[in-house]
Amino acid sequence: MPHEAADPADEDECFQLSAADTVWWASVFKTLGDPVRLQLLVHLAALRGAEVAAHDICDAGVAQSTVSHHLKRLRSMGLVENRREGRVVYYRMGAGVRSALMQILQQSGQADAPMTSPMPGTQSSCPLPP
């Protein structure tokens, strides 16, 4: 039986979360548990920090008002940032979120999970470039 090397970080530290951190992380995971919100976040990550108007975000297979609602939810969690210019709201990935998302997605990529397949019911995919 082959022996897998342990992650060095696992040996050096005991990972613990405070009660408040546990609640926050659970909210983040619940927020990202929605396929449309996850697709929107991945699309923003693909822009590598560039801003995009809410109405120009890739086709998520839902109404624009629904996209705006999902973006608001992502913003409330600190995953995306926004700025308003007149009636147009521009969004971009929150600071540090892209690198964390890349690490998580790379882990799932190691399990041979498809990363660029479109969501059911959508017309296009928004792949996350390396």
Steps between C-alpha positions, in 0.01 A plus 500: 500500500657835399556754772379851420708788628324711757455870441773674705247758616295219654789395721593844629170651598166404645233668291233661716231759438333729748123482526471827305734375227305177474177693447667726240653210305170313506337810348768519231453135408122542499537804273726309261268199512276669245616407147418843354696684771795266455491553123493879549794483738700284259419742217628793707812301589567447129514877458807512729394809694341691212161655559189408307158661496233284658305490173808377309573197718490169312170331435408323820173364366293723730341843477720808544318588822593155634863553400497831689352328806771232492774762459361686801520179703861441390581861593342465843738211570801706385566272202448776243536877507293755317486865409216702357534741210165665443250218452764242409655278766842351428621182670838336545644217706570591862860543611667164562191302401633394158809328640292319763250392234783379275639285782159345568427438132844350445424248773180398327689496168734240643196279545438521123198729540412692182573869550371656179172322433197730484231486764184318397268740324767756408620598158867554579761412756727738685822305547757608754837535328814383683 
